[in-house]
Amino acid sequence: MANKSIWSRQGEIPTLADSCQALSHWFSSQLGQEILTQQLALAQPLVERLFGYHLMQAGVTSAVDFGACSRINHRFRLSACGGQQGAAVVEFEQLPLPSESIDVVVLHHLLDFSSHPHQVLREAARVMIPGGHMVLIGFNPFSLLGLSRLLFSGGAHQRGNQLRAARVADWMNLLDLQAGTIERGFFRLPLQQRELLAKTTWMERTGARWRLPWGGFYIIVARKEVARMRTIKLDWRGDRKAALTAVPSSPRVAARQRHQKR
């Protein structure tokens, strides 16, 4: 069953492929370009400090390249629909990639507009290597941008899930992804006129200075944690056999072991 936002006035959420074209058009508007500019400014230093061999970027528009600043040589893009320059068309609910093969995954609003956001997140976690990182960008429903859908529900960015950052972090935890600090941006009024947007820059400065929770979008950086194996030293003079034990390195693994001991 499709996930529905608490703010949604729509019935069934359109498929990700159907949403891409409308979203690409919206991101080319004055408001969309301002949001992309802020997202890029916040995401660049986060992506720049991540290392590895392979970087996968997947999003709803090709208007911005979050991997351009990365030091990783092999970078590629995936999309749910055709028309995005340099992107291969795939189904994100079933990625055509081997497990544990990607070092850095960047997801740009995929969960917001997918009919099965949890499965999309699960597949992205599957292809990540142990110790790999995910950079996830999503719209915040508890923001001026999110609340605008109560009055105006016709925009492409207003149709979808718009999941809370805390909920996405909980999903990540179930998939052994440990979410770090959450960055937020775009605290101003969601206006399409550039002149009016410029007059509300003080709201941006205030929100960023005090790290207010109602930014229009959030960025979550998560690391994939796995159970480490530790060799137990043997007493060769006794009857004890070799054994390996799992040392929990994620909340999910630790919780499972505590439950089994009861």
C-alpha positions as CSV (number, residue, x, y, z in Angstrom):
1,M,0.0,0.0,0.0
2,A,1.3,3.4,-0.8
3,N,2.5,5.6,2.0
4,K,0.5,8.8,2.4
5,S,1.6,12.0,4.0
6,I,-0.4,13.4,6.9
7,W,-0.7,16.7,4.9
8,S,-1.7,15.1,1.6
9,R,-5.0,16.0,-0.1
10,Q,-4.3,13.6,-2.9
11,G,-5.4,10.0,-3.1
12,E,-2.8,7.6,-4.5
13,I,0.7,9.0,-4.8
14,P,1.9,9.2,-8.4
15,T,4.7,6.9,-9.4
16,L,8.2,8.2,-9.2
17,A,8.6,8.0,-12.9
18,D,5.4,10.1,-13.4
19,S,6.6,12.7,-10.9
20,C,10.0,13.3,-12.3
21,Q,9.1,15.4,-15.3
22,A,6.8,17.7,-13.2
23,L,9.4,18.0,-10.5
24,S,12.2,18.8,-13.0
25,H,10.0,21.7,-14.2
26,W,9.3,22.9,-10.7
27,F,13.0,22.9,-9.7
28,S,13.6,25.2,-12.7
29,S,11.3,27.8,-11.1
30,Q,12.6,30.7,-9.0
31,L,11.7,28.9,-5.8
32,G,13.0,25.6,-6.9
33,Q,16.4,27.1,-8.0
34,E,16.7,28.8,-4.6
35,I,16.1,25.5,-2.8
36,L,18.6,23.6,-5.0
37,T,21.2,26.3,-4.4
38,Q,20.9,26.0,-0.7
39,Q,20.8,22.2,-0.8
40,L,24.0,22.1,-2.9
41,A,25.7,24.6,-0.5
42,L,24.9,22.4,2.5
43,A,25.5,19.0,0.9
44,Q,28.8,19.8,-0.8
45,P,31.0,19.9,2.4
46,L,29.3,16.7,3.6
47,V,29.9,14.8,0.3
48,E,33.4,16.2,-0.1
49,R,34.7,14.5,3.1
50,L,33.4,11.0,2.2
51,F,35.9,8.6,0.5
52,G,35.7,5.4,-1.5
53,Y,35.7,4.0,-5.0
54,H,32.1,4.3,-6.2
55,L,29.5,7.0,-5.7
56,M,25.9,6.6,-6.8
57,Q,23.7,9.6,-7.1
58,A,19.9,9.2,-7.6
59,G,17.3,11.9,-7.7
60,V,14.3,13.5,-9.3
61,T,16.2,16.2,-11.3
62,S,19.4,16.5,-13.2
63,A,19.6,20.2,-12.5
64,V,22.2,19.8,-9.8
65,D,25.1,17.4,-9.3
66,F,25.9,16.7,-5.7
67,G,28.8,14.4,-6.6
68,A,30.8,17.0,-8.6
69,C,32.8,18.0,-5.5
70,S,33.6,14.4,-4.5
71,R,37.1,13.0,-4.6
72,I,35.7,9.6,-5.7
73,N,36.7,9.0,-9.3
74,H,33.9,6.6,-10.3
75,R,30.6,8.5,-10.0
76,F,27.3,7.6,-11.8
77,R,23.7,8.8,-11.8
78,L,20.4,6.8,-11.8
79,S,16.9,8.0,-12.5
80,A,13.4,6.7,-12.5
81,C,12.6,8.3,-15.9
82,G,14.3,9.2,-19.1
83,G,15.4,12.7,-19.9
84,Q,18.0,13.2,-17.2
85,Q,21.3,13.8,-18.7
86,G,23.8,11.1,-18.1
87,A,21.5,9.0,-15.9
88,A,20.6,5.4,-16.4
89,V,16.9,4.6,-16.0
90,V,16.2,2.0,-13.2
91,E,13.6,0.8,-10.8
92,F,14.7,2.0,-7.4
93,E,12.6,-0.7,-5.6
94,Q,15.0,-3.3,-7.2
95,L,18.4,-1.8,-8.1
96,P,20.4,-3.7,-10.8
97,L,23.5,-3.5,-8.6
98,P,25.3,-6.2,-6.5
99,S,25.1,-6.0,-2.7
100,E,27.8,-4.2,-0.8
101,S,29.3,-2.6,-3.9
102,I,28.8,1.2,-3.4
103,D,30.8,3.4,-1.1
104,V,28.6,6.6,-1.1
105,V,24.9,6.8,-2.0
106,V,23.2,10.2,-2.5
107,L,19.4,10.2,-2.6
108,H,17.7,13.4,-3.6
109,H,14.0,13.5,-2.7
110,L,13.5,9.8,-3.8
111,L,11.7,8.9,-0.6
112,D,9.4,11.9,-0.9
113,F,7.9,10.8,-4.2
114,S,8.2,7.1,-4.2
115,S,5.1,4.9,-3.8
116,H,7.3,2.5,-1.7
117,P,9.8,4.7,0.1
118,H,10.9,2.1,2.7
119,Q,11.7,-0.4,-0.1
120,V,13.7,2.3,-1.9
121,L,15.7,2.9,1.3
122,R,16.2,-0.8,1.8
123,E,17.6,-1.3,-1.7
124,A,19.9,1.7,-1.3
125,A,21.2,0.2,2.0
126,R,21.7,-3.2,0.4
127,V,24.1,-1.9,-2.2
128,M,26.2,0.0,0.3
129,I,29.4,-1.5,1.5
130,P,29.9,-1.9,5.3
131,G,31.1,1.4,6.6
132,G,29.7,3.2,3.5
133,H,27.7,6.4,3.7
134,M,24.4,7.7,2.6
135,V,23.5,11.3,2.0
136,L,19.7,11.7,2.0
137,I,17.8,14.9,1.1
138,G,14.1,15.3,1.8
139,F,11.4,17.8,2.3
140,N,10.3,18.7,5.8
141,P,6.5,18.6,6.2
142,F,6.7,20.7,9.4
143,S,8.0,23.8,7.7
144,L,6.6,26.9,5.9
145,L,7.3,25.1,2.7
146,G,5.5,22.0,3.9
147,L,2.6,23.8,5.4
148,S,2.0,25.6,2.2
149,R,0.4,22.5,0.8
150,L,-2.5,23.0,3.2
151,L,-3.4,26.1,1.1
152,F,-2.0,25.2,-2.3
153,S,-1.9,21.6,-3.3
154,G,-1.3,21.9,-7.0
155,G,2.5,22.1,-7.1
156,A,4.6,19.1,-8.0
157,H,6.6,19.4,-4.8
158,Q,3.4,19.3,-2.8
159,R,2.3,15.8,-4.0
160,G,4.1,13.0,-2.2
161,N,5.1,11.6,1.1
162,Q,7.2,14.4,2.6
163,L,8.4,12.2,5.5
164,R,9.7,13.6,8.8
165,A,13.4,13.4,9.3
166,A,12.9,11.5,12.6
167,R,10.8,8.9,10.8
168,V,13.4,8.4,8.1
169,A,16.1,8.1,10.8
170,D,14.1,5.3,12.4
171,W,13.9,3.5,9.1
172,M,17.6,3.8,8.7
173,N,18.2,2.4,12.2
174,L,16.2,-0.7,11.2
175,L,18.5,-1.2,8.2
176,D,21.7,-0.8,10.3
177,L,22.2,2.8,9.0
178,Q,23.4,5.0,11.9
179,A,22.1,8.6,11.2
180,G,24.4,11.4,12.2
181,T,23.7,15.1,12.6
182,I,20.7,16.4,10.5
183,E,21.3,19.6,8.5
184,R,18.3,21.8,7.6
185,G,17.9,24.7,5.2
186,F,15.4,27.1,3.6
187,F,13.6,28.7,6.5
188,R,12.0,31.5,4.5
189,L,8.6,31.9,2.9
190,P,8.0,29.7,-0.2
191,L,7.6,32.5,-2.7
192,Q,8.2,32.3,-6.4
193,Q,9.2,36.0,-6.9
194,R,13.0,36.5,-6.6
195,E,12.6,40.0,-5.2
196,L,10.3,38.8,-2.4
197,L,12.6,35.8,-1.7
198,A,15.5,38.3,-1.3
199,K,13.6,40.3,1.3
200,T,13.2,37.2,3.5
201,T,16.9,36.4,3.8
202,W,16.8,37.4,7.4
203,M,14.6,34.4,8.1
204,E,17.4,32.2,6.6
205,R,20.1,33.7,8.7
206,T,18.0,33.3,11.9
207,G,17.1,29.7,11.2
208,A,20.6,28.7,10.4
209,R,22.1,30.6,13.3
210,W,19.8,29.0,15.9
211,R,19.5,25.6,14.0
212,L,15.7,25.8,14.1
213,P,13.9,22.5,13.3
214,W,11.5,23.9,10.7
215,G,13.7,24.3,7.6
216,G,12.0,23.4,4.3
217,F,14.4,20.5,3.7
218,Y,16.7,18.3,5.7
219,I,19.9,16.4,4.9
220,I,20.8,13.2,6.8
221,V,24.2,11.6,6.6
222,A,24.2,8.0,7.7
223,R,26.9,5.3,8.0
224,K,26.2,1.6,7.4
225,E,27.2,-0.3,10.6
226,V,27.7,-4.1,10.7
227,A,28.5,-6.7,13.3
228,R,32.2,-7.2,13.5
229,M,33.7,-10.7,14.0
230,R,36.3,-11.3,16.7
231,T,38.4,-14.4,17.0
232,I,38.5,-16.0,20.5
233,K,41.9,-17.2,21.5
234,L,42.1,-20.9,22.1
235,D,43.5,-23.0,24.8
236,W,45.0,-25.8,22.7
237,R,45.6,-27.9,25.8
238,G,41.8,-28.2,26.5
239,D,38.8,-29.3,24.5
240,R,37.6,-25.9,23.5
241,K,37.0,-25.4,19.8
242,A,37.5,-22.3,17.7
243,A,34.7,-19.8,17.8
244,L,33.8,-16.5,16.3
245,T,31.6,-14.0,18.2
246,A,29.7,-11.0,16.9
247,V,30.5,-7.7,18.5
248,P,27.5,-5.4,18.1
249,S,28.3,-2.1,16.4
250,S,24.8,-0.9,15.7
251,P,21.7,-0.4,17.9
252,R,19.8,-3.0,16.0
253,V,22.3,-5.7,16.5
254,A,22.7,-4.9,20.2
255,A,19.0,-4.9,20.8
256,R,18.6,-8.2,19.1
257,Q,21.3,-9.8,21.2
258,R,19.7,-8.5,24.4
259,H,16.4,-9.9,23.4
260,Q,17.8,-13.3,22.8
261,K,19.5,-13.5,26.2
262,R,16.2,-13.0,28.0
